[in-house]
């Protein structure tokens, strides 16, 4: 068989240009032994009702392709939403990815506020769209005016977290509605991953605002991070197109078995959220006494400024088997470290270790 000389020249397999240019995200997951106050996870356990499900799951559950639709009906009823408005996803990460794939072309723009969750920019970059980052000032509060100024005719997606990670800041509901009205050509995603520690939501508004989407996770308060299950809610007319992009088998069978029980155990969620709120008050009190600068938070974590000794501080805590997250590489977060707040018992242990670490590195507050 002869080979055409024009096709015999070796060709290098290359990804799309957008993929070559996009940043990479490498979560520091290796060696996470100890008290994990680094990833904003539930520090205790999921609901006892979820644990009971895990013990009785039949073996043949794993041999069948997962069917999410009946669970989406349960979720819709739980949140008083239309079934057509609800899509279960492989964590909030997939919800972000699906919105980008549904609405973005390379000529489009995406508006995000930094610092924030890294995956917003990464999934948008993969489409080739241009990222317009609006940097928060030193207060790390939401920059309302500059977000409005960043929106233009090519804006197709706006991604905001409320409460925001890693700052703990929130966006007022009135502004979110103004933003959706001012940019009707853009999908406005409000990431409410930390809703249970703040209590304000725009979930119900999605029924009347056609370009508003809300993402929720079951990884935080519900304690299901290992099962990778999230929720995207939007107007039924818009969700029809997002659903087209989604895999029909994106959520695993074990997660689908556990989620109804997790939702049903509202007493557990209320208990855990209250534990976090008490922990947050205790942490703020200790940090104030120690004169460690921090930003007020509406989430299950606090961002504090350790300054130039941030790495030594993280290392000193690890030697006490307590893990926290160094966020000093985030825009506007030089010297910052984030600590997760969980049960009161875990937070008290973390705060004792925090004080020991500050002494070990001989940290002093700036005058």
Secondary structure by P-SEA (a helix, b strand, c coil): cccccccccbbbbbcccccccbbbbbcccccccccccccccccccccaaaaaaaacccccccccccccaaaaaaaaaaaccccccccccccaaaaaaaaaaacccccbbbbbcccccaaaaaaaaaacbbbbbbbbccccccaaaaaaaaccccccbbbbbcccccccbbbbaaaaaaaaaaccccbbbbbccccccccccccccccccccbbbbbbccccccccccccbbbbccaaaaaaaaaacccccccaaaaacaaaaaaaaaaaaaaaaaaaaaaaaaaaaaaaaccccccccccbbbbbbccaaaaaaaaaaaacbbbbbccccccccbbbbbbbccaaaaaaaaaaaaaaaaaacccccc
